[in-house]
Amino acid sequence: MLYDKASQPDLPQYLLLFGDASYDYKDRILNNTNLVPTSETKESIDKTTGYCSDDFFGFLDDHEDQNNFSNNQINTLDIGIGRLPISSINTASQVLQKIMNYDSPNSFGPWKNNMTFNADNGDQNTHLSDAEVMSQYVNDSLPNYNPYKIYVGGFNIESTPAGPRAPEANTAVREQIFNGTFLMNYNGHGGPLGWCEERIFSMDDVNIMTNFNKLPLFITATCDFAPFDNPAVNSAGEILLTKPNGGAIGLMTTTQLVYADQNRIMNLNYMKSGFSTNAQLEFPTLGDAYKNSKNLRYVSNVDVYVASNFRKFALLGDPGLPLAFPNYQVFTDSINGVSINIAYDTLKSLGKYTISGHVADQNGNLLNNFNGIVYPTIF
């Protein structure tokens, strides 16, 4: 009703589902968590077509029908939707504290220029190829970010009684989180307890995270990393968001079985929607990025299986929160008095160099009164 009667400037923009959910609407199981219900499909056995989705709450036009997958029925999200899967007042308070601290001065630093792309091995390098697509998009379209790659196939794999393990890859993931990364992206096999058979990221890593001032956004193109509708599972994805002293600021993640080919499309859609400015040079909120990335897929002619795959992606986080994008731009003008537009030179170790530059706003206008600290990074 609010959507139908509102004028254009007053249309609802976001829906924050403030509470955990459960597949058990009738409260028949012990320790149920059905605080804020989600939408469940009629199918309850097959993991391909049986899943939960919060997209249901975003189809606000009269003609839309989430159960109609015919080519003449196009459903698009009209609002950005996010969920905080919390089940107690104490947890709610802790998550809100993380959100309020996220873009405070304590969180400032060069880590916000880093993006980390992680990939599973095997499957004819499918997951590595997916991660390469994402990192190449950063190189081509987001030059202000530094992409880091952690691919399981590039590390030694050890045989253990518990299965194959890649301890060096696990260490690399931990170091990226500790040092700070704006985005933590993963392509590959996974589940509620972690990523890939080699366990490069698991509950052990989640439990020791203390990155309160360096919270990344997680994008996990993997199976059921956050099945928030299952009260019997306290997944790694949910804990990352609700962990009080670290974890993640938000997750674009999955609730059920998904497939790599469609994951790549959804992952790239979010990269395109979530990190670029609009015509007014404004960065999107988490909810805007979620809505726009989903709608890029919704407007395609897709069957029930394809639609089921991208409906299993959910935003865990505050949909009205923008990521901590920089308000200003830093430009290098000259090195040792020589304009970088005239000549490039190689900087050598032990050499002395004077690097000059300026700070500008998003429109490129010089900020003469800027007073702050610049963190130079030289590769």
C-alpha positions as semicolon CSV with decimal commas, in nm:
position;residue;x (nm);y (nm);z (nm)
1;M;0,000;0,000;0,000
2;L;0,285;0,240;0,081
3;Y;0,436;0,168;-0,260
4;D;0,109;0,205;-0,451
5;K;0,005;0,533;-0,289
6;A;0,341;0,709;-0,256
7;S;0,447;0,985;-0,492
8;Q;0,771;0,934;-0,683
9;P;0,997;1,117;-0,432
10;D;0,845;0,924;-0,142
11;L;0,860;0,573;-0,285
12;P;1,008;0,316;-0,046
13;Q;1,370;0,243;-0,133
14;Y;1,485;-0,027;0,106
15;L;1,357;-0,306;0,325
16;L;1,567;-0,418;0,622
17;L;1,453;-0,754;0,760
18;F;1,568;-0,720;1,120
19;G;1,582;-1,077;1,246
20;D;1,661;-1,439;1,167
21;A;1,427;-1,666;0,970
22;S;1,330;-2,033;0,951
23;Y;1,172;-2,277;0,709
24;D;0,942;-2,377;0,997
25;Y;0,656;-2,125;0,994
26;K;0,453;-2,330;1,243
27;D;0,720;-2,340;1,514
28;R;0,732;-2,719;1,536
29;I;1,107;-2,764;1,587
30;L;1,318;-2,687;1,891
31;N;1,524;-2,368;1,902
32;N;1,335;-2,223;1,607
33;T;1,444;-1,884;1,471
34;N;1,143;-1,770;1,270
35;L;1,155;-1,408;1,388
36;V;1,115;-1,236;1,050
37;P;0,985;-1,488;0,794
38;T;1,141;-1,538;0,454
39;S;0,972;-1,672;0,143
40;E;1,005;-2,048;0,089
41;T;0,939;-2,227;-0,239
42;K;0,677;-2,500;-0,260
43;E;0,951;-2,753;-0,335
44;S;1,111;-2,880;-0,015
45;I;1,323;-3,179;-0,119
46;D;1,512;-3,091;-0,436
47;K;1,798;-2,853;-0,355
48;T;1,793;-2,699;-0,701
49;T;1,435;-2,572;-0,691
50;G;1,382;-2,572;-0,315
51;Y;1,518;-2,263;-0,138
52;C;1,436;-1,947;0,054
53;S;1,448;-1,599;-0,096
54;D;1,387;-1,249;0,034
55;D;1,333;-1,124;-0,323
56;F;0,962;-1,197;-0,274
57;F;0,930;-0,879;-0,067
58;G;1,070;-0,666;-0,350
59;F;0,818;-0,753;-0,623
60;L;0,580;-0,463;-0,557
61;D;0,408;-0,411;-0,893
62;D;0,059;-0,555;-0,924
63;H;0,133;-0,782;-1,220
64;E;0,441;-0,950;-1,073
65;D;0,430;-1,317;-0,974
66;Q;0,740;-1,484;-0,832
67;N;0,603;-1,828;-0,924
68;N;0,563;-1,744;-1,293
69;F;0,880;-1,814;-1,492
70;S;0,737;-1,776;-1,842
71;N;0,906;-1,543;-2,090
72;N;0,613;-1,301;-2,082
73;Q;0,643;-1,254;-1,705
74;I;0,925;-1,023;-1,601
75;N;0,964;-0,964;-1,228
76;T;1,205;-0,695;-1,112
77;L;1,295;-0,575;-0,766
78;D;1,151;-0,235;-0,682
79;I;1,345;-0,191;-0,357
80;G;1,678;-0,300;-0,211
81;I;1,640;-0,581;0,042
82;G;1,880;-0,685;0,316
83;R;1,859;-0,903;0,625
84;L;2,033;-0,898;0,960
85;P;1,996;-1,262;1,077
86;I;1,993;-1,180;1,447
87;S;1,803;-1,362;1,720
88;S;1,872;-1,162;2,037
89;I;1,884;-0,803;2,159
90;N;2,251;-0,842;2,250
91;T;2,346;-0,957;1,900
92;A;2,140;-0,676;1,748
93;S;2,329;-0,420;1,956
94;Q;2,665;-0,566;1,851
95;V;2,578;-0,562;1,481
96;L;2,452;-0,204;1,500
97;Q;2,779;-0,103;1,667
98;K;2,972;-0,254;1,376
99;I;2,761;-0,062;1,126
100;M;2,804;0,269;1,310
101;N;3,181;0,220;1,338
102;Y;3,228;0,106;0,979
103;D;3,310;0,444;0,825
104;S;3,445;0,615;1,136
105;P;3,797;0,769;1,144
106;N;3,921;0,452;1,315
107;S;3,858;0,264;0,991
108;F;4,046;0,498;0,758
109;G;4,345;0,357;0,573
110;P;4,484;0,223;0,245
111;W;4,317;-0,115;0,296
112;K;4,007;0,030;0,129
113;N;4,192;0,020;-0,204
114;N;4,238;-0,358;-0,188
115;M;4,017;-0,625;-0,343
116;T;4,090;-0,994;-0,289
117;F;3,983;-1,266;-0,531
118;N;3,991;-1,626;-0,411
119;A;3,937;-1,930;-0,631
120;D;3,898;-2,304;-0,585
121;N;4,096;-2,551;-0,797
122;G;3,979;-2,840;-1,015
123;D;3,672;-2,852;-1,242
124;Q;3,884;-2,772;-1,548
125;N;3,985;-2,441;-1,384
126;T;3,625;-2,317;-1,395
127;H;3,652;-2,131;-1,065
128;L;3,992;-1,984;-1,148
129;S;3,847;-1,856;-1,475
130;D;3,555;-1,702;-1,287
131;A;3,789;-1,522;-1,048
132;E;3,996;-1,402;-1,343
133;V;3,685;-1,246;-1,496
134;M;3,623;-1,054;-1,173
135;S;3,981;-0,938;-1,125
136;Q;4,011;-0,839;-1,491
137;Y;3,698;-0,628;-1,453
138;V;3,874;-0,444;-1,170
139;N;4,182;-0,388;-1,386
140;D;3,973;-0,259;-1,675
141;S;3,698;-0,064;-1,501
142;L;3,805;0,005;-1,142
143;P;4,167;0,123;-1,172
144;N;4,173;0,279;-0,824
145;Y;4,166;-0,067;-0,665
146;N;4,450;-0,314;-0,621
147;P;4,338;-0,671;-0,697
148;Y;4,503;-0,954;-0,502
149;K;4,464;-1,315;-0,611
150;I;4,462;-1,625;-0,391
151;Y;4,406;-1,928;-0,612
152;V;4,424;-2,273;-0,452
153;G;4,592;-2,417;-0,761
154;G;4,890;-2,188;-0,706
155;F;4,975;-2,327;-0,362
156;N;5,117;-2,653;-0,230
157;I;4,845;-2,898;-0,129
158;E;4,916;-3,133;0,160
159;S;4,751;-3,468;0,232
160;T;4,617;-3,496;0,585
161;P;4,391;-3,748;0,766
162;A;4,110;-3,492;0,729
163;G;4,165;-3,453;0,355
164;P;4,371;-3,223;0,131
165;R;4,473;-2,892;0,283
166;A;4,644;-2,578;0,147
167;P;4,790;-2,414;0,460
168;E;4,981;-2,146;0,267
169;A;4,663;-2,039;0,089
170;N;4,483;-2,032;0,423
171;T;4,760;-1,812;0,564
172;A;4,732;-1,579;0,265
173;V;4,357;-1,540;0,320
174;R;4,410;-1,468;0,689
175;E;4,676;-1,209;0,613
176;Q;4,454;-1,028;0,364
177;I;4,177;-1,004;0,622
178;F;4,420;-0,895;0,894
179;N;4,586;-0,632;0,673
180;G;4,250;-0,519;0,538
181;T;4,062;-0,569;0,214
182;F;3,762;-0,373;0,088
183;L;3,621;-0,679;-0,091
184;M;3,669;-1,051;-0,024
185;N;3,542;-1,244;-0,328
186;Y;3,530;-1,624;-0,359
187;N;3,448;-1,854;-0,651
188;G;3,434;-2,228;-0,595
189;H;3,291;-2,510;-0,390
190;G;3,183;-2,440;-0,036
191;G;2,918;-2,475;0,229
192;P;2,799;-2,343;0,564
193;L;3,134;-2,417;0,731
194;G;3,375;-2,270;0,479
195;W;3,531;-2,268;0,135
196;C;3,664;-2,558;-0,074
197;E;3,795;-2,900;0,019
198;E;4,137;-2,754;0,105
199;R;3,975;-2,531;0,372
200;I;4,139;-2,203;0,274
201;F;3,870;-2,029;0,482
202;S;3,674;-2,204;0,756
203;M;3,503;-2,154;1,090
204;D;3,846;-2,162;1,254
205;D;3,933;-1,846;1,063
206;V;3,600;-1,680;1,132
207;N;3,635;-1,741;1,505
208;I;3,972;-1,564;1,532
209;M;3,888;-1,259;1,319
210;T;3,942;-0,930;1,506
211;N;3,920;-0,690;1,211
212;F;3,663;-0,458;1,370
213;N;3,810;-0,151;1,196
214;K;3,868;-0,326;0,861
215;L;3,539;-0,493;0,774
216;P;3,518;-0,619;0,414
217;L;3,220;-0,694;0,196
218;F;3,209;-1,066;0,118
219;I;3,083;-1,194;-0,217
220;T;3,065;-1,573;-0,209
221;A;2,979;-1,743;-0,537
222;T;2,955;-2,083;-0,369
223;C;2,690;-2,317;-0,231
224;D;2,485;-2,239;0,084
225;F;2,743;-2,030;0,269
226;A;2,461;-1,867;0,468
227;P;2,144;-2,084;0,489
228;F;1,980;-1,847;0,735
229;D;1,647;-2,031;0,718
230;N;1,793;-2,343;0,882
231;P;1,781;-2,310;1,263
232;A;2,002;-2,618;1,301
233;V;2,295;-2,449;1,124
234;N;2,483;-2,145;1,251
235;S;2,670;-2,083;0,929
236;A;2,999;-1,907;0,867
237;G;2,819;-1,648;0,657
238;E;2,581;-1,554;0,937
239;I;2,857;-1,546;1,198
240;L;3,070;-1,317;0,980
241;L;2,794;-1,058;0,998
242;T;2,698;-1,102;1,364
243;K;3,050;-1,146;1,506
244;P;3,099;-0,851;1,745
245;N;3,474;-0,785;1,711
246;G;3,527;-0,851;1,342
247;G;3,394;-1,040;1,044
248;A;3,215;-0,862;0,759
249;I;3,010;-0,548;0,706
250;G;2,784;-0,738;0,467
251;L;2,762;-1,041;0,242
252;M;2,626;-1,104;-0,105
253;T;2,596;-1,475;-0,045
254;T;2,391;-1,788;-0,104
255;T;2,133;-1,986;0,088
256;Q;2,125;-2,315;-0,103
257;L;2,286;-2,523;-0,379
258;V;2,400;-2,310;-0,675
259;Y;2,590;-2,367;-1,000
260;A;2,912;-2,207;-1,119
261;D;2,801;-2,087;-1,463
262;Q;2,517;-1,879;-1,322
263;N;2,725;-1,774;-1,020
264;R;2,972;-1,608;-1,254
265;I;2,695;-1,396;-1,408
266;M;2,556;-1,294;-1,069
267;N;2,904;-1,219;-0,935
268;L;2,995;-1,000;-1,232
269;N;2,658;-0,824;-1,214
270;Y;2,735;-0,722;-0,858
271;M;3,085;-0,605;-0,950
272;K;2,929;-0,381;-1,217
273;S;2,645;-0,257;-0,995
274;G;2,822;-0,224;-0,663
275;F;3,143;-0,030;-0,724
276;S;3,067;0,234;-0,987
277;T;2,903;0,574;-0,949
278;N;2,579;0,681;-1,113
279;A;2,524;0,987;-1,333
280;Q;2,535;1,207;-1,022
281;L;2,871;1,051;-0,922
282;E;2,705;0,885;-0,623
283;F;2,811;0,541;-0,506
284;P;2,535;0,284;-0,451
285;T;2,419;0,149;-0,118
286;L;2,436;-0,224;-0,052
287;G;2,065;-0,244;-0,126
288;D;2,093;-0,054;-0,454
289;A;2,376;-0,279;-0,568
290;Y;2,177;-0,588;-0,470
291;K;1,865;-0,466;-0,651
292;N;2,047;-0,358;-0,966
293;S;2,259;-0,673;-0,993
294;K;1,950;-0,892;-0,952
295;N;1,749;-0,691;-1,205
296;L;2,022;-0,728;-1,467
297;R;1,936;-1,098;-1,452
298;Y;1,563;-1,066;-1,398
299;V;1,511;-0,883;-1,727
300;S;1,663;-1,179;-1,916
301;N;1,445;-1,459;-2,045
302;V;1,532;-1,728;-1,790
303;D;1,374;-2,061;-1,699
304;V;1,292;-2,189;-1,352
305;Y;1,637;-2,340;-1,292
306;V;1,830;-2,028;-1,390
307;A;1,597;-1,803;-1,193
308;S;1,623;-2,035;-0,893
309;N;2,001;-2,002;-0,898
310;F;2,018;-1,624;-0,869
311;R;1,724;-1,603;-0,631
312;K;1,935;-1,801;-0,385
313;F;2,170;-1,503;-0,356
314;A;2,079;-1,290;-0,055
315;L;2,211;-0,969;0,095
316;L;2,303;-1,008;0,459
317;G;2,354;-0,654;0,579
318;D;2,191;-0,313;0,597
319;P;2,051;-0,231;0,250
320;G;2,064;0,143;0,320
321;L;2,435;0,139;0,401
322;P;2,684;0,251;0,136
323;L;3,026;0,091;0,141
324;A;3,303;0,313;0,278
325;F;3,395;0,456;-0,061
326;P;3,639;0,750;-0,055
327;N;3,491;1,095;-0,083
328;Y;3,800;1,231;-0,256
329;Q;4,053;1,131;-0,520
330;V;4,432;1,143;-0,494
331;F;4,631;1,224;-0,808
332;T;5,006;1,196;-0,864
333;D;5,132;1,497;-1,060
334;S;5,510;1,461;-1,072
335;I;5,810;1,258;-0,954
336;N;6,123;1,455;-0,874
337;G;5,969;1,756;-1,043
338;V;5,900;1,576;-1,372
339;S;5,536;1,553;-1,473
340;I;5,408;1,197;-1,505
341;N;5,241;1,309;-1,828
342;I;5,583;1,367;-1,981
343;A;5,778;1,062;-1,871
344;Y;5,757;0,752;-1,655
345;D;6,057;0,626;-1,463
346;T;6,144;0,321;-1,256
347;L;6,187;0,384;-0,885
348;K;6,484;0,198;-0,738
349;S;6,537;0,082;-0,383
350;L;6,744;0,317;-0,161
351;G;6,674;0,602;-0,402
352;K;6,536;0,936;-0,286
353;Y;6,228;1,063;-0,461
354;T;5,986;1,350;-0,421
355;I;5,634;1,264;-0,529
356;S;5,394;1,555;-0,572
357;G;5,021;1,541;-0,621
358;H;4,686;1,684;-0,526
359;V;4,353;1,584;-0,374
360;A;4,029;1,641;-0,567
361;D;3,659;1,576;-0,520
362;Q;3,462;1,321;-0,723
363;N;3,424;1,577;-1,002
364;G;3,800;1,626;-1,022
365;N;3,794;1,972;-0,865
366;L;4,105;2,064;-0,665
367;L;4,054;2,077;-0,287
368;N;4,279;2,363;-0,178
369;N;4,179;2,337;0,187
370;F;4,227;1,963;0,230
371;N;4,404;1,870;0,553
372;G;4,475;1,504;0,611
373;I;4,714;1,212;0,573
374;V;4,800;1,041;0,244
375;Y;4,919;0,680;0,255
376;P;5,151;0,623;-0,044
377;T;5,187;0,267;-0,173
378;I;5,469;0,199;-0,419
379;F;5,479;-0,127;-0,616
